[in-house]
Amino acid sequence: MTEQRLNRAVPSGAGSVGTETIGSYLARLASRQPTPGGGAAAALHAAQGAALVAMVARYTTGPKYGEHAALVERTTKVADELASEALRLADSDERVFQAVIDAYRLPSDTEGLKAAKTSAIQAALVQAAQNPAQLVKLAGEVVDLATGLADVANPNVISDVAAAADAARAAATTARVNIDINVVAIKDQSARSLLKEQTDGIEEKVVAAADALVARVRERILQ
């Protein structure tokens, strides 16, 4: 959470990541503005991963895959839900980061105002760290879904299972960095400990599971 970034101008009237065009989103991401940033990008990685899982599931239907119909139906439903939740987290990340910016801009001319500003900053940082914490878990769910589908998936789209895993992996590792940059600025030890409990080890498990799934898919493709 660098001071330079916090001092940039804030855009007005930014739309929802889930409804704007890809070009519009990328233009905002590339601009000299504080939002969207890495947190929203991480959420979009997860959304793409979930969408890819849903696509593979939808291609794994019909009589040929009849014995796996229940698994495929459940996978499709959950993947669609995860994609929607990831987009919600992308929008939420912009809002919570804006709250951090607003807190840093509060006046501090008196001791009372300074104390209020410090309190507001700390509360905003704790809230900002919650978003990526949720995202790491969501990324893990995407990898789990992709792993459960891999053995029965339509071979014509099996590479997209690996693509889904890699997208979720990127979401998890990026979210981890966003957790870290917020946690180092949080002074409340109990809040830091809670975040540690919520996230410790999860990102590593997601990465390991994603890497293992990609290796399995590549081995299957190259047989």
Secondary structure, DSSP 8 states (H G I E B T S, - for coil): --HHHHTS---SS---TTTS-HHHHHHHHHSSSSSS-HHHHHHHHHHHHHHHHHHHHHHS-SGGGGGGHHHHHHHHHHHHHHHHHHHHHHHHHHHHHHHHHHHHTS--SSHHHHHHHHHHHHHHHHHHHHHHHHHHHHHHHHHHHHHHHHTTS-GGGHHHHHHHHHHHHHHHHHHHHHHHHHHTT---HHHHHHHHHHHTTHHHHHHHHHHHHHHHHHHHHH-
